């Protein structure tokens, strides 16, 4: 898997301290959830991002690569 931009849609809000841990992802508040967009390096990185979102108590709605 080559590096690619992804969009993650989640239900819930990130705690304040979590903003520092999500790296350089762009976060857009779209109540009742969030849209996060950022570069995913490989499959392991993708799974790590998903696990991190779940650890913050967010429900993943979708994770998909963005058109190039």
C-alpha positions, 0 to 999 in steps of 0.5 A: 500500500502506497501512502495515500490521503484518507477521510475518516468520519466518526461519531463523537468529539475528540477530547482536548488532549487528543488533538495533539496525538492525532498528528497533522490530520485536518479535523472538521467539526460536523455535529454530531461527529467529525471528519478527519483527513490526513495521510496514511502511510501503510496498512499498519498506520491505517489500523493504528489510526482506527484503534486510536480513534476507538480508544478516544471513544469515537465510533468509526462511521467510515474510512476511505481513501480520498480521490487523487 
